[in-house]
Structure formats: structure tokens, C-alpha cells
């Protein structure tokens, strides 16, 4: 399948997803004090690999919650 056979709406959808992802990663990284331009750029070039890396290493979504008096 060549790029001429892929509908234009598909390309618009892909562009929309990448722009939304890059924008969210930029604003969230800026809010958390990380390198916003790097994460925003990486979010613009590929979906969802850099989003998953961002969530795991910057947002630390898998960190263990510690509660109690010893924390």
C-alpha cells in the first residue's frame, strides 16, 4: 500500500494524536521541572513509545506508595 492509497483523514488523525501527545508531555514536563522541550519533541515524533517511557521514568507511575509512621 503506497502513501497515495491511504486516506487523507488517516494522516490528519495521526497528526492530531502526535500534536496532542507532544503538547501534553511538554506542559506536564514543564510543570514537574523536567526538560519540557525534549519531552515535547519526542512526543511529536512517535506514538506511544515515548509516552510510555515518559510515564514510567518521569511520572513514575509504578512507584510503590508508602504509608505509615515510618515513611
N, C-alpha and C positions, 0 to 999 in steps of 0.2 A: 504494500500500500504506500503510495507516494504522498507527499505533503499536499498535492493538489486534490487528492481524493478525500482528505479529512475535512469535515465541515468547518466553516469559519467560526461557528458558535462554540465548537470544542476549544479552539485556540483562545477565544475570549474567556471561556470558563477557566482554562489553565492560567491565563494571565491574572484573572481576578483572584484565584486561590493564592498564587505566589505573592501578589501585592498585599493581600490581607495578612498572610503569614509573615512576610518581611516587616510590615508595619507593626504588627503586634509584638514581634520579637524585638524590634527596635525600641518601642515605647516601654516594654517590660524590662529590658536590659538597662535602659536609662534610669528607670525608677529604682532598680536594685543596685545601681552603681557599677554595672559591668560595661564592657566595651560595646556600646549601642550600635555604632556604625558597622562593626564587624558582624554582629548577630543579625542586624537588619539586612546587610548584603548577602550573607549566607542564606537567609530566609527567602531572598528573591531568586536564588539560582536553583534550588532543588526542594522538592516536597516529597515525603515528610522526614527525610533523613536528618536534616539539621534541626528540625523542630524537635524530634525525639532526643537528639544529643543535647539540645538546649534544656529541655525539660528534665533530663536526668542529671546533668552536670551543673547547671546554673540554678534551676529551681529546686533541685534535689528532691524530686517527688517521691523517692524511695527511702528517704531518711527515716529512721525509727523515732517515734515520739517517746520521749522520756518524761515520766510524770512522777511526782512524789517529792519528798523532802530532800532526797539525795541528788537532785538534778541541779 
